[in-house]
């Protein structure tokens, strides 16, 4: 049985007063890895574990600080194995280094057990032999500056403390299993665009939440994604995130996760398996 990483309800949650910047979250990560302690994580927690985007960013940062000469990130596979807390052992290794592509594994361990394992694919730019843009976003909701504020006083602590969320669809409540929102970090200082997308990619509840027959906890089990741009850019930190359930049955949902910039250009395409508890 997968552990619970997300408990999405319709109640309200008060934001914590403690503040921890992104830089402070990543400061303890060194090139040598090994035993690492993170402090002040309360406002990044999601239930009893660190928010999935934050733990994935720690694993990514551990890889890039250990191997600083890697080419741009192109894709990733992340498995959320067990709850991640403040004391972890950071492990990372180059699985294969080719002329154009490097494949790196990084893991978080706690009390002798793996809590997150990630596989990162880095690749140099090649001469284009195929050019095909992602399809334009369907049902463009308009720019984020004109969107209605959403989830104010609602959602897990990590959202209340670190993200600004605005509506990007008219649907509310039960219905088509798609959740789409504008989202941006309230503090992006010192964060490169790829790290920003990793931190933000898992920010929304799964689309299956709209199809649930009764309220209950939801657990992210894994997350894989392809980056469509090696150096994505947007306006004022806004990204449009969409989680869409492709199929839900037997207590699990297969989700497609996508991110667009503020001008409607897709920058990330991903998938996720989610456990839906009853």
C-alpha angles and dihedrals in degrees: 000000000000119000121250113259098161131040106181115185136161093244127101130259126199115230116244118245095223113096128203119181123220089248091054090050092055099036096092092058111101134180092254095055115193125119110009132174123204119199132198095027096146095105092050096053126115107194107309097340140061112271109271095238091053094048090047089051090052090053092047093048091049089056097047094045091050092048107027097171096065119131120243119305113256106171144354143196117204127184120195100211106168140344114300119214137176098287116063142151112231115215125181136163139171106246093188134353114197132173093270107008132053122190117201132184122204128178141186116218129188128184091350095308131103112245099175134013124188136183116203125196117203122185140177119235115269132201105274115253094164126036120184125147122219113260116270114265112271119234095012105214096204127255121323092241089069097043125111118253112254137192093020105169091000137100134034122331093255090063095045092051104037114022141060112211128195132179120264100174137043095228116105128178123357119000140085106018096245128114116192126175141158109241138179137169116253088217118036099153113142094004121127117221096254093052088047092055092047090051092047102036096087097039101113131068115254120272089242088074088079091056097047114121092212137011117271146134123296126203128204108218102177143348130204127179146171121217112225094193124040091209107026119193135191141169121273092341096295121146126172112227125195130187114188125180109226094184134355125189142120092032096304137093128204106216134192113213121197136174129200130184123241091274094054098258112141114235104169136034120188150154135219139188113220130189113221111202121206 
